[in-house]
Amino acid sequence: MWHVGIDVGGTFTDLFAFDSRSGKSRTSKVLTIKHDRAEGVFNALKAADIPAATIDTLVHGSTTATNALVERSYPPAAMITTEGFRDVIEIGRQRRKDLFDLHQQRPEPIIPRRQRFTVPGRLGADGSEIAPLDETRIRELARRLKAMEIASIAICFINAYSNPVHEKRARDILHQEYPDCFVALSSETVPKLREHGRFMTTVVRAVLLPVMSSYYSRLNQGLLDDGFTGTLLVLKSNGGMMGVELARERPEELVESGPAGGVAYARYLSEHTGLSKIIHTDMGGTTFDASIVEDGYGLITHDYDLEWEMPIIIPMLDIRSVGAGGGSIAWIDAGGSLRVGPQSAGADPGPVCYQRGGNAATVTDANLLLGRLEPTLGGKLILDNAAAERVVARLGEKINLSALEAAEAIISICCENMAQAIKLVLIDRGRDPRDFVLASFGGAGAMHACVIARAMSIPKIIVPTHAGVASAFGAIAMDLRHDLEAFYYGPVDDADFDQLNILYDELETRGRELLGRDGVAEEDMVLRRNAQMRYIGQFWEVLTPLPAGKLGHASIAGINECFHAEHKTEHGVSSPNFAVEFVSVGLTATGRFKSARKFEVRQRDGADPQTGSRPVYFDGEWHDTSVYEGERLGLGVQIEGPAVVEYSHSGTVLPPNSSAVVDNMDNLIISVE
């Protein structure tokens, strides 16, 4: 039976499938269907010749949730909050994206002000009732929202993290008056202090509930109609996965669903190559993603910004994304400078050379013109070199550059944009790029990896055998995972350990319940405790692992030591003489995914991997460049740049003064000067 991973991106939908009986694998890459991404999934299965009835497990990652939020394309939603807090999600934390820009605009609110309502009633920070909830007002609002045909409602009361009673009562009344409406509670979404992040995360859940419920219904029904009887799982933003029913209930955990598969592939590489420090990068048709995998785990953040001042404060992989992909559009700004992205031609119309109606020069057009791109994309499309040259030349004329000069400038600027994303994630987490290996994923990633690595002083690059469908591959090399949190605030030295033990017992019970819903057996469950902690007086926390078992006063020294070590790793310093406090407690519950984890090394036919040569443009001149078929490269084969290595779904460009060797997992290991 087939284990299938599918990643629906902005431009392409990728598939990787592994047959547990024969040990064989299949891949496919098709254009994403923007108006219905589920259709792209079915097209990918058809292209790989995998009937739905033969699938045991299908693991699915998608940008559907992200696109709905970015494009504000979701059914009408409303927010109900405590009197005086109507504008919390719009006021934010009063930060400025550009300190000296007097004309900067804040992002459009996810829920507009006219659809945000307040009700009397108030709880204190300790959970005690200061003023009762006005149930009559809730009932009136329920009827009004029903008349407005509001599809989903976020209930965000102040201090609900310490006592959910008002929010739960409000939900009960809403369901009595308007049973068909989706409702999200802040006390269930993220029971943590700081109302801006809690309210925003709850609003994200609310607006996505109808979107993702509809999407998964179409996807699931289409699979069932084709005879699917297996298990459908969904990639999560935290680097794990969950069952589709839980995904309907917790859609805020899907915002980085697509890139999470790539991080899982980087973890797989770390596990099987012994590389402990990897910078995961993934260049698709629309965006470039970067994150860190360290000692086999992707780094987690609790303060992900969807857009400026729009935090989602649940545990998520710390992935930084920029608008830099194969479809990124080159343009001239008001000052006459060449810019690339973040606008993208996407899959429709796509780059000009795709001959699908595009009319703006893109990164793909530039690569084709420079000779770096195989003109049929492995037989998928016939690329129009003349059209690419016309559009790039027209752009170059505006800044007095030839077509080739403009094409090379487009690539240089795009690579610098991608290097900046890597800098962000490394500098924020206090890491040195020279200590890492750059893992290059995505159909176009390895075409630019050497330029990026040189810009960042990264000495080595790894291009895995399935780089072109990396997120789809990673999808079936991933574990089921749930991150849970509970509110607890106070100094470690004066902690109420009875309360802490109760909270961890409740979290572990909940973790086992969620994994059980995903079909994980008790013996395959792994529960790891953690806490958000900080020095007293600090504003931001550090995620700190905590020991299992019953906690007590004898645990204080060990807990403090764990925090000091994590703080030093994140910030380069620690202060053992300063007192430490808890801000919240958490649990990571994982379940081992029972599928074969090792995939076959390619069988080769003994043919010469070098298929010829062609002229490729580097640094202002043409070079006679060797071309290799990646699937024919054997263990130990060495390649000197300049060279191009072409795979079924991706390509690797080795510029002059670089070299590569194939390791025992078919990975291409590149050294750059």
C-alpha positions in Angstrom: 0.0 0.0 0.0 1.1 3.5 -0.8 2.1 6.1 1.8 1.7 9.4 0.1 2.9 12.9 1.0 1.4 15.9 -0.9 2.4 19.6 -0.6 0.1 22.2 -2.2 2.2 25.3 -2.9 1.4 28.6 -4.5 2.7 27.5 -7.9 3.2 23.7 -7.8 1.6 20.8 -6.1 4.2 18.1 -5.2 3.8 14.4 -4.5 6.1 11.8 -3.0 4.8 8.3 -2.5 6.4 5.2 -1.0 5.1 1.6 -1.4 5.7 -0.3 1.8 5.4 -3.6 -0.1 7.9 -3.1 -2.9 10.1 -0.4 -1.4 9.6 1.7 -4.5 8.8 5.4 -4.7 7.1 7.7 -7.1 7.0 11.4 -7.5 5.0 14.0 -9.4 4.8 17.8 -9.7 1.8 19.5 -11.2 0.6 23.1 -11.4 -1.6 24.2 -8.4 -5.2 24.9 -9.2 -5.7 28.2 -7.4 -9.5 28.3 -7.3 -9.6 24.8 -5.8 -6.4 23.4 -4.4 -8.1 20.0 -3.8 -8.2 19.5 -7.5 -4.4 19.9 -7.6 -4.1 17.0 -5.1 -6.2 14.8 -7.4 -4.1 15.8 -10.4 -0.9 15.0 -8.6 -2.2 11.5 -7.7 -3.2 11.0 -11.3 0.2 12.1 -12.6 1.9 9.6 -10.3 -0.6 6.9 -11.4 -1.6 6.1 -7.8 -5.3 5.2 -7.4 -6.9 6.4 -4.2 -8.0 2.9 -3.4 -4.3 1.8 -3.1 -3.4 4.5 -0.5 -2.9 3.5 3.1 -1.9 6.9 4.4 -2.1 10.3 2.7 -0.3 13.2 4.5 -1.2 16.6 3.3 0.4 20.0 3.6 -1.1 23.1 2.1 -0.9 26.9 2.0 -4.7 27.1 1.9 -4.9 28.6 5.4 -2.1 31.0 4.8 -3.5 32.2 1.5 -7.0 32.7 3.0 -5.5 35.0 5.7 -3.1 36.9 3.5 -5.8 37.5 0.8 -8.6 38.0 3.4 -10.6 35.5 1.5 -12.9 33.9 4.1 -16.6 34.2 5.0 -17.7 37.1 7.1 -16.5 36.7 10.7 -17.2 38.6 14.0 -15.5 39.1 17.3 -17.1 39.5 20.7 -15.0 40.9 23.5 -15.1 42.6 26.9 -16.2 46.3 27.0 -13.2 48.5 26.4 -11.2 45.9 24.4 -12.9 46.2 21.0 -9.7 47.5 19.2 -7.0 45.4 20.8 -6.3 43.4 17.6 -6.0 46.6 15.6 -4.0 48.8 18.2 -1.5 46.0 18.7 1.6 46.5 20.7 2.3 50.0 19.3 5.4 48.9 17.5 6.6 50.5 14.3 7.7 48.4 11.4 9.7 51.3 10.0 10.8 53.6 12.7 11.1 56.8 10.6 8.4 56.2 8.0 5.7 58.7 8.7 3.3 57.2 6.1 3.4 53.5 6.9 0.1 51.7 6.8 -0.9 49.0 9.2 -2.2 45.7 7.7 -5.9 45.4 7.1 -7.5 43.9 10.3 -8.6 40.3 10.0 -12.0 41.2 11.4 -13.0 44.8 10.6 -14.2 47.1 13.4 -17.8 47.1 12.3 -17.9 43.4 13.0 -16.3 43.6 16.5 -18.7 43.9 19.4 -18.4 44.3 23.2 -20.4 43.0 26.1 -20.5 43.9 29.8 -18.9 41.5 32.3 -15.4 41.2 33.7 -13.1 38.7 35.3 -10.0 39.6 37.3 -6.5 38.3 36.6 -7.0 35.7 39.3 -10.1 34.4 37.6 -12.6 35.9 40.1 -15.7 37.6 38.8 -15.7 41.4 39.0 -18.9 41.9 37.0 -21.3 39.3 35.8 -21.6 38.5 32.1 -24.5 40.3 30.4 -26.3 37.3 28.9 -29.1 39.4 27.5 -26.6 41.3 25.4 -25.0 38.0 24.2 -28.4 36.7 23.1 -29.1 40.0 21.2 -25.8 39.8 19.5 -26.4 36.2 18.5 -29.6 37.1 16.7 -28.0 40.1 15.1 -25.0 38.1 13.8 -27.3 35.5 12.4 -29.2 38.2 10.5 -25.8 39.5 9.2 -25.0 35.9 8.0 -21.8 35.9 10.0 -20.1 32.5 9.5 -17.8 32.4 12.5 -17.3 34.2 15.8 -14.3 34.7 18.0 -15.0 35.1 21.7 -12.2 37.0 23.4 -12.8 38.1 27.0 -10.1 39.7 29.1 -8.4 37.4 31.6 -10.3 34.3 30.2 -7.0 32.4 30.3 -7.4 32.2 34.1 -11.1 31.3 34.1 -13.0 30.3 31.0 -16.5 30.4 32.6 -17.7 33.6 30.8 -16.5 32.5 27.4 -18.1 29.1 27.7 -21.4 30.5 28.8 -21.3 33.0 25.8 -20.7 30.1 23.4 -23.7 28.2 24.9 -26.0 31.1 24.3 -24.7 31.7 20.7 -25.3 28.0 19.8 -28.8 28.2 21.3 -29.6 31.2 19.0 -27.4 30.4 16.0 -26.4 26.7 16.0 -24.9 26.8 12.5 -22.2 29.3 13.4 -18.5 28.4 14.1 -17.3 29.6 17.5 -13.7 29.9 18.7 -12.9 30.7 22.4 -9.6 32.3 23.4 -9.5 30.2 26.6 -9.4 27.1 24.5 -7.3 28.4 21.6 -4.4 29.7 23.6 -4.8 30.0 27.4 -2.0 32.5 28.0 -1.7 36.0 29.2 -1.1 39.0 26.9 -4.5 39.8 25.3 -3.2 41.0 21.9 -1.6 37.7 21.0 -4.4 35.6 22.5 -7.1 37.6 20.8 -5.3 37.6 17.4 -4.7 33.8 17.5 -8.3 33.2 18.4 -9.5 35.5 15.6 -7.3 33.5 13.2 -8.9 30.2 14.4 -12.4 31.7 13.9 -11.9 32.9 10.4 -10.2 29.7 9.3 -12.8 27.3 10.8 -15.3 27.6 7.8 -12.5 27.8 5.2 -10.6 24.7 6.3 -13.8 22.7 7.1 -15.0 23.3 3.6 -11.6 22.5 2.0 -11.2 19.2 3.9 -14.8 18.2 3.1 -14.1 18.6 -0.6 -10.8 16.9 -0.4 -12.1 14.0 1.7 -15.2 13.5 -0.4 -13.1 13.5 -3.6 -10.8 10.8 -2.2 -13.8 8.7 -1.0 -15.4 9.0 -4.4 -12.2 7.5 -5.9 -12.2 4.6 -3.4 -9.9 5.9 -0.7 -10.2 3.9 2.6 -7.0 4.9 4.3 -6.0 7.6 6.8 -5.9 11.3 5.9 -3.4 13.3 8.0 -2.5 17.0 7.9 0.8 18.7 8.4 1.0 21.2 11.3 3.0 24.4 11.8 4.8 22.8 14.7 6.6 20.2 12.7 4.1 17.4 13.4 0.8 16.2 12.0 -2.7 15.4 13.1 -5.8 13.7 11.9 -8.1 15.7 9.5 -10.9 16.0 12.1 -8.6 17.7 14.6 -7.3 19.9 11.7 -10.9 21.1 11.2 -11.1 22.1 14.9 -7.6 23.7 15.2 -7.0 25.4 11.8 -4.7 28.1 13.4 -2.1 25.3 13.6 -2.0 25.0 9.8 -0.5 28.5 8.9 2.9 27.0 8.1 1.6 23.6 7.1 3.3 23.5 3.7 6.9 24.5 4.8 6.7 22.2 7.8 7.2 19.2 5.5 10.6 20.6 4.3 11.7 20.9 7.9 10.8 17.3 8.5 13.0 16.4 5.5 15.9 18.3 7.1 15.3 16.4 10.3 15.4 13.2 8.3 18.7 14.2 6.7 20.1 15.1 10.2 19.1 11.7 11.5 20.7 9.7 8.6 23.8 11.8 7.8 24.9 12.9 11.2 24.7 16.6 10.4 23.6 18.2 13.6 23.2 21.8 12.4 21.2 22.4 9.2 19.8 25.5 7.7 16.6 24.3 6.0 15.8 26.4 2.9 13.0 25.9 0.4 12.5 27.9 -2.8 9.3 27.4 -4.5 7.5 29.3 -7.2 6.3 32.1 -4.9 8.2 32.2 -1.6 11.5 31.2 0.0 11.5 29.7 3.4 14.3 29.4 5.9 14.6 27.8 9.3 17.0 26.0 11.6 17.2 22.3 12.4 19.5 21.6 15.4 20.3 18.3 17.0 17.4 16.7 15.0 14.7 19.2 15.9 13.4 22.3 14.1 13.5 25.4 16.4 10.2 26.5 17.7 8.8 30.0 18.2 5.8 31.1 20.3 5.6 34.6 18.6 5.1 34.1 14.9 3.9 37.2 13.0 1.4 36.5 10.2 1.9 40.1 9.2 3.2 43.1 11.1 1.7 43.2 14.6 -0.4 40.1 13.9 1.1 37.5 16.2 0.0 33.9 16.4 1.3 32.8 19.8 1.0 29.0 19.5 4.1 26.8 19.2 5.2 26.9 15.5 8.4 26.2 13.6 10.5 29.3 13.4 10.3 29.6 9.6 11.0 33.0 7.9 9.5 33.5 4.5 10.2 36.1 1.9 8.6 36.7 -1.5 11.4 35.1 -3.5 10.6 32.2 -5.8 10.8 31.1 -9.4 7.8 33.2 -10.2 9.0 36.4 -8.5 8.5 39.4 -10.7 11.3 41.8 -11.5 10.4 45.5 -11.7 11.8 49.0 -11.6 10.9 51.2 -8.5 10.3 54.9 -8.5 14.0 55.6 -8.0 14.9 53.6 -11.1 16.4 50.6 -9.2 15.8 47.0 -10.1 13.7 45.1 -7.6 12.6 41.4 -7.5 9.4 40.3 -5.7 7.5 40.0 -3.5 4.9 39.9 -6.3 4.8 36.6 -8.0 3.4 35.3 -11.3 2.4 32.1 -9.5 1.0 29.2 -11.5 -1.5 31.4 -13.3 -0.4 33.0 -15.6 3.1 32.0 -14.5 6.5 33.2 -15.9 6.4 34.5 -19.5 8.4 31.4 -20.8 5.5 29.2 -19.6 3.4 30.6 -22.5 0.3 30.8 -20.2 -0.3 34.6 -20.6 2.4 36.0 -18.3 3.8 39.4 -19.4 6.3 40.3 -16.6 9.9 39.2 -16.3 10.5 36.6 -13.5 13.3 34.7 -11.9 12.5 31.7 -14.0 12.7 33.7 -17.2 16.1 35.0 -16.2 17.4 31.5 -15.4 16.2 30.2 -18.8 17.9 33.1 -20.6 21.2 32.4 -18.7 21.2 28.8 -19.8 20.7 27.5 -16.3 17.3 25.9 -16.8 16.5 22.9 -19.0 14.1 24.2 -21.6 11.4 21.5 -21.1 11.5 21.3 -17.2 12.0 17.6 -17.5 9.3 17.1 -20.1 6.6 19.0 -18.1 6.5 22.2 -20.2 8.0 23.7 -23.4 9.7 26.9 -22.3 9.8 29.8 -24.7 13.4 31.2 -24.6 12.6 34.0 -27.2 9.7 35.3 -25.1 11.8 35.3 -21.9 14.6 37.2 -23.8 12.1 39.8 -25.0 10.6 40.6 -21.6 14.0 40.6 -19.8 15.5 42.9 -22.5 12.5 45.3 -22.2 13.1 45.5 -18.5 16.9 46.0 -19.0 16.4 48.8 -21.4 14.8 50.9 -18.6 18.1 50.8 -16.6 20.6 50.6 -19.5 21.4 46.9 -19.1 21.5 44.3 -21.8 19.2 41.3 -21.6 22.0 39.1 -20.2 23.1 41.7 -17.7 19.5 42.3 -16.6 19.0 38.5 -16.2 22.1 38.1 -14.0 21.1 41.2 -12.0 17.6 39.6 -11.4 19.3 36.4 -10.0 21.7 38.4 -7.8 19.0 40.5 -6.2 16.7 37.5 -5.7 19.6 35.6 -4.0 20.3 38.5 -1.7 16.6 38.6 -0.7 16.9 34.9 0.2 20.1 35.5 2.1 18.4 38.2 4.2 15.7 35.6 5.3 18.5 33.3 6.5 20.2 36.1 8.3 16.9 36.9 10.1 16.4 33.4 11.5 20.1 33.0 12.4 20.7 36.4 14.1 17.4 36.2 16.0 18.4 32.9 17.4 22.0 33.8 18.1 23.5 31.3 15.6 26.7 31.5 13.5 26.1 30.5 9.8 29.6 29.1 9.6 28.6 26.3 11.9 25.8 25.1 9.6 25.2 23.2 6.4 22.7 24.7 4.0 20.1 22.2 2.9 18.6 23.4 -0.4 15.0 22.3 -1.2 12.5 23.2 -3.9 12.5 23.0 -7.6 14.6 26.2 -8.0 16.4 26.1 -4.6 19.7 24.5 -5.7 20.0 26.7 -8.7 20.8 29.6 -6.4 22.2 27.8 -3.3 25.9 28.4 -4.1 25.3 32.2 -4.5 23.4 32.3 -1.2 26.0 30.2 0.7 28.9 32.4 -0.5 27.0 35.5 0.6 26.5 33.9 4.1 29.9 32.3 4.5 28.3 28.9 4.7 31.0 26.4 3.5 28.8 23.4 2.6 25.5 22.7 0.9 23.5 19.5 0.8 21.0 18.9 -2.0 19.0 15.8 -1.3 17.8 13.4 -4.0 14.2 14.5 -3.6 14.8 18.2 -3.2 12.3 19.1 -5.8 9.4 17.5 -3.8 11.0 18.0 -0.4 7.9 19.0 1.6 6.0 16.1 0.1 8.9 13.7 1.1 9.1 15.2 4.6 5.3 14.7 5.0 5.8 10.9 5.3 8.9 11.2 7.4 7.1 13.1 10.2 5.5 12.2 13.5 2.1 13.0 14.9 2.5 15.9 17.3 0.4 18.1 19.6 1.7 21.1 21.6 -0.5 22.0 24.6 -0.3 24.8 27.0 -1.8 25.9 30.3 -1.6 29.1 32.3 0.7 29.2 35.4 2.5 32.4 36.5 4.9 32.8 39.4 8.5 32.6 40.6 10.2 29.2 40.5 11.5 29.5 44.0 8.0 30.0 45.4 6.1 27.7 43.0 3.0 25.9 44.0 4.2 22.4 43.0 0.9 20.8 43.8 -0.8 23.0 41.2 2.0 22.5 38.7 1.7 18.7 39.1 -2.1 18.9 38.5 -1.6 21.0 35.4 1.0 18.6 33.9 -1.2 15.6 34.7 -4.1 17.4 32.9 -1.9 18.2 29.9 -0.6 14.6 29.7 -4.1 13.3 29.8 -5.2 15.6 27.1 -2.1 14.8 25.0 -2.8 11.1 25.2 -6.4 11.7 24.3 -5.5 13.7 21.2 -2.9 11.1 20.0 -5.5 8.4 20.6 -7.9 10.3 18.3 -5.2 10.2 15.7 -4.9 6.4 16.1 -1.6 6.3 18.1 -1.2 3.3 20.5 -0.3 4.1 24.1 3.2 2.5 23.7 4.0 4.7 20.7 3.3 8.0 22.6 6.1 10.2 23.9 5.3 13.1 26.2 7.8 15.9 26.9 7.2 18.7 29.3 8.3 22.3 28.9 7.6 25.8 30.2 7.7 29.4 29.1 10.2 31.0 31.5 12.1 34.2 32.0 14.2 36.2 34.5 11.9 38.2 36.7 11.6 41.7 35.0 12.1 40.4 31.5 9.4 40.8 28.9 10.0 37.8 26.7 10.2 34.1 27.6 12.4 31.2 26.6 11.0 27.8 26.0 12.6 25.5 28.5 12.4 21.6 28.8 11.4 20.3 32.2 11.9 16.8 33.7 9.1 14.2 33.8 7.7 12.9 37.0 6.4 14.6 40.2 7.8 18.0 40.8 8.6 19.4 44.2 10.9 21.8 46.1 13.8 19.4 45.3 13.3 20.2 41.6 13.9 23.9 41.9 17.7 23.8 41.3 17.3 21.5 38.2 14.5 23.7 36.7 16.6 26.8 37.1 19.7 25.2 35.6 17.6 24.1 32.6 16.4 27.7 32.1 19.9 29.2 32.4 21.2 26.8 29.8 18.4 27.6 27.3 18.8 31.3 27.9 22.5 31.1 27.1 21.8 29.1 23.9 19.2 31.6 22.7 20.9 34.9 23.8 24.5 34.1 24.4 24.3 35.0 28.1 22.8 33.7 31.4 22.5 35.2 34.8 22.4 32.4 37.5 22.1 34.9 40.3 18.8 36.3 38.9 15.5 34.9 40.0 13.5 32.9 37.4 9.7 32.8 36.9 7.2 30.6 35.1 4.8 32.3 32.6 3.1 29.2 31.3 3.5 25.5 31.2 3.3 23.2 28.2 3.6 19.7 26.8 4.7 18.2 23.5 2.9 14.9 22.8 4.3 12.9 19.9 3.3 9.6 18.3 5.6 7.6 16.1 4.2 7.4 12.6 4.2 3.7 11.6 5.5 3.6 8.1 8.9 2.6 6.7 11.3 5.4 7.3 14.1 4.5 4.9 13.7 4.9 1.2 15.6 3.0 -1.5 18.8 4.3 -3.0 18.2 4.7 -6.7 19.0 1.8 -9.0 21.2 2.9 -11.9 21.5 1.5 -15.4 25.2 2.1 -15.7 24.9 4.8 -18.3 27.2 7.8 -18.2 25.6 10.5 -16.0 27.0 13.3 -18.1 24.6 13.9 -20.9 26.5 16.7 -22.7 27.2 20.3 -22.2 25.7 23.7 -23.0 26.8 27.4 -22.6 25.8 28.9 -19.3 26.3 32.5 -18.3 28.3 33.2 -15.1 29.8 36.5 -14.0 29.5 38.3 -17.3 30.6 35.6 -19.7 29.5 32.4 -21.2 31.1 29.1 -19.9 31.0 25.7 -21.6 29.2 23.9 -18.8 28.8 20.1 -18.3 25.3 18.8 -17.8 24.6 15.7 -15.7 21.4 13.6 -15.2 21.0 13.6 -11.4 19.2 10.2 -11.3 22.3 8.5 -12.9 24.9 9.9 -10.4 26.4 7.1 -8.3 28.1 7.0 -4.9 31.4 9.0 -4.9 30.9 10.7 -8.2 32.7 14.1 -8.2 31.7 17.1 -10.2 33.6 20.3 -10.8 31.9 23.6 -11.5 30.8 25.0 -13.7 28.1 22.3 -14.1 24.4 21.8 -14.1 22.8 18.7 -12.5 19.3 18.1 -13.7 16.8 16.0 -11.7 13.2 15.1 -12.5 11.7 17.9 -10.4 14.7 20.3 -9.7 18.0 21.5 -11.0 21.4 22.3 -9.3 23.8 24.9 -10.6 27.4 24.7 -9.7 29.2 28.0 -10.6 32.9 28.2 -11.3 35.1 27.4 -8.2 32.7 25.0 -6.7 32.6 21.2 -6.5 30.2 18.4 -5.5 30.3 14.8 -4.5 27.5 12.2 -4.1 27.2 10.6 -0.7 25.8 7.1 0.2 22.2 8.5 0.4 22.3 10.0 -3.1 22.6 13.5 -1.7 24.8 16.0 -3.6 27.3 17.6 -1.2 28.6 20.9 -2.5 31.7 22.7 -1.4 31.9 26.4 -2.2 34.9 28.7 -1.9 
